[in-house]
Amino acid sequence: MLSRAVPRALRTSRHVHTSSKRLARVLASDPIDPICREMFEAKGHSLDEKPGLKKDELLSVIAEYDGLVVRSGTKVDAEILDAGRNLKLIGRAGTGVDNINIPEATKRGVLVLNTPGGN
């Protein structure tokens, strides 16, 4: 049961977070524009740029991240999604998301979006 301190209108079956917002840790596995880093850091998130990761390298580090930014060089398949147990978001810098397994991401509750013109 939720505390009486939570207004009745906000009481739902969903968990109500009362702690401060945890900032995201994001991995860019392909080369991205420097403005991307500026945008993440301006919101208080951290961005690790590791372009050119081989699949086995990505598999070994992806669990540490909340978000993944890719371009066309990284293929996000079911195996990557399984390893990325903390992933909440995959952003495709550019048009199209054909390199991301959308049905598998959806099953895992991972939001996939792209930024047309933003590559």
C-alpha positions in Angstrom: 0.0 0.0 0.0 1.2 3.4 -0.9 1.9 6.0 1.8 -0.8 8.5 2.7 1.8 11.2 1.7 1.1 10.3 -2.0 -1.9 12.2 -3.2 -4.9 10.0 -4.0 -4.9 11.0 -7.6 -1.4 9.6 -8.0 -2.0 6.2 -6.3 -1.9 3.4 -8.8 -0.7 -0.1 -9.0 2.6 1.2 -10.5 5.6 1.8 -8.2 6.0 5.4 -7.1 9.6 6.5 -7.1 10.4 9.0 -4.4 14.2 9.0 -4.7 16.2 11.2 -7.0 16.3 10.4 -10.6 19.2 8.0 -11.6 21.1 9.3 -14.5 21.6 7.1 -17.5 24.9 5.5 -18.7 24.9 5.3 -22.5 27.2 3.5 -24.9 27.8 4.7 -28.5 29.1 1.7 -30.4 29.5 3.6 -33.7 31.0 7.0 -34.5 28.6 9.8 -33.6 28.6 13.6 -34.0 30.1 15.5 -31.0 26.8 17.2 -30.5 25.4 13.9 -29.2 27.8 13.9 -26.3 27.0 17.5 -25.5 23.3 16.7 -25.5 23.6 13.7 -23.1 26.0 15.6 -20.8 23.7 18.6 -20.7 21.1 16.4 -19.2 23.5 14.8 -16.8 23.9 11.5 -18.5 27.3 9.9 -19.2 28.2 8.7 -22.7 31.0 6.2 -23.4 32.1 6.3 -27.1 33.5 3.0 -28.2 33.2 2.9 -32.0 34.3 -0.2 -33.8 33.4 -2.7 -31.0 33.3 -6.3 -32.3 30.2 -8.2 -31.3 32.0 -10.2 -28.6 33.3 -7.0 -27.1 29.9 -5.4 -27.1 28.4 -8.5 -25.5 30.9 -8.2 -22.7 30.1 -4.6 -21.8 26.5 -3.9 -22.8 25.1 -5.0 -19.4 26.7 -1.9 -17.8 24.6 0.5 -19.9 21.0 1.9 -19.8 21.1 3.1 -23.4 22.8 2.2 -26.6 23.4 4.6 -29.6 24.2 3.0 -32.9 24.5 3.9 -36.6 24.6 1.3 -39.3 27.7 -0.4 -38.1 26.2 -2.2 -35.1 23.7 -4.9 -35.5 21.5 -5.2 -32.4 20.1 -8.8 -32.4 18.5 -11.0 -29.8 21.9 -12.0 -28.4 22.9 -8.3 -27.8 19.5 -7.6 -26.2 19.8 -10.6 -23.9 23.2 -9.4 -22.7 21.9 -5.8 -22.3 19.7 -6.7 -19.4 19.7 -3.0 -18.2 18.9 -1.5 -21.6 15.9 0.8 -21.7 16.6 2.6 -24.9 18.3 2.1 -28.2 18.8 5.2 -30.4 19.7 4.9 -34.0 21.6 8.0 -35.1 20.2 8.4 -38.6 17.4 7.1 -40.7 16.1 3.5 -40.5 16.2 0.9 -37.8 16.8 -2.2 -40.0 19.9 -3.1 -38.0 17.9 -3.4 -34.8 15.7 -6.4 -33.9 12.6 -4.4 -33.1 10.3 -7.3 -32.1 12.9 -8.6 -29.6 13.6 -5.2 -28.2 9.8 -4.7 -27.7 9.5 -8.0 -25.9 12.1 -6.8 -23.5 10.6 -3.4 -23.0 13.4 -1.6 -24.7 12.3 1.6 -26.6 13.8 1.9 -30.1 13.9 5.3 -31.8 15.8 7.0 -34.6 16.9 10.5 -35.4 16.4 11.0 -39.2 18.9 13.6 -40.3 20.8 13.3 -37.0 23.7 11.2 -38.2 
